Amino acid sequence: MDGKWQIGSLLGIPLYIDSSWFFILGLVTLVNSQEIAQLNLVGSQWWLAWIAGLILALSLFISVLLHELGHSLVALAQGINVNSITLFLFGGVAAMEKESENPTGAFWVAIAGPLVSLGLSIILFTLSYTLGSPNNSNTITRLILYMMEDTARINLVLGIFNLIPGLPLDGGQVLKAIVWKLKGDRFTGVRWAAASGQLIGWLGISFGLVIILLTGTFSGLWIVFIGWFIRRNAENYQHITQLQESLLTITAREIMGRGFRVVNAHLTLSQFAQDYLLSELHDHIVYFASSEGRYRGLIIIEDLQNIERSQWDTLTLWDIVHPLNTIPSVEEKTPIVTVIEKLEAVNERSLTVLSPAGAVAGIIDRGDIVKAIASYHKLPIADSEIKRIKDEGTYPSYLQLPAIAKTVEDITGNNSVKPN
């Protein structure tokens, strides 16, 4: 259940709460109830302070929900599906199917949340001042006015804080969209916003530590925690962006392997089985048939199992070969993002890489892809893990390349996958 529970849906968007939400709900309720009691807003009715504290805590999360709903509605207006909204320790997040296709759309999705929060703040402040002064009211009215003003302050802080120009905050997304518009490159925008987020995170950590050292208390610990959260997520944005860029930069030619054999197309099926299949020491070797100095196509071993053994002595590989123009293949210059998507589309263990002349240049499997990415980004992936990926034909759970490749396609409009 991955630590979250669905509590309903809004406009068709599933709403979830993370397990960390209960901790912050209790903490905020406690702090609010104590403050209400200290302000003597409820007199001796201590239970009323706890109820008001809980309502204020819930209003915080309603404010966060409306903030995320602002992002979601703008995204939906752009034809982007919103998979869910989740409330958690540090606020909330709207999980969208993809990013906006252009910087202008990305800007409005990012700015919508803070605008909702600031708008709510203005409305609530206006209402509280219009309805009267809490000093000249009864207990319930004083509480309502106090909670209205406090919720207005919450939304003001929520709006301003999220406009700080660094990822993962909304202000970072705004900065990314602006740089994207000015530079004409989405990845440049992310790099700028991620670097800004890391700087802001370190400043937050440093400021919190200074408060702790100067006051001798742990009052700055929360600032340290928030700074760490911002720095860590900004760093993750940077790493993911670097990975996405490499999927567009690395080509099939750079990562293809030579784990294939070329055999005589005139061999009978019996000769082929005897000379190669029964004596071959390595698993998962790919076989191509050739004759007269030309590639004739791919030999699929499973085809032999569908042919009567009595025919093995008369049929040749030429009779069962799959021509190169009919098999799943890519060109040497094909970017790795397309290779990943095509492997998933055709659901094969490997793809054939063809040279400009239409000859077999190499083959690529998932192990080759992971090995290339590990080398490019200096990831500590052992050779034994690469072998396992090759043998099983599946990516490791910690490197979901098909999903990452899909995001690259959404970002760049790269949709060149055409199964042969």
Secondary structure by P-SEA (a helix, b strand, c coil): ccccccccccccbbbbbccaaaaaaaaaaaaaaaaaaaacccccaaaaaaaaaaaaaaaaaaaaaaaaaaaaaaaaaacccccbbbbcccbbbbbcccccccaaaaaaaaaaaaaaaaaaaaaaaaaaaaacccccccaaaaaaaaaaaaaaaaaaaaaaaaaccccccaaaaaaaaaaaaaaccaaaaaaaaaaaaaaaaaaaaaaaaaaaaaaccccaaaaaaaaaaaaaaaaaaaaaaaaaaaaaccccccccccccccccccccaaaaaaaccccccccbbbbbbbccccccccccaaaaaacccccccccccccccccccccccccccccaaaaaaaaaaacccbbbbbcccccccccccaaaaaaaaaaaacccccaaaaaaaaaacccccccaaaaaaaaaaaaccccccccc
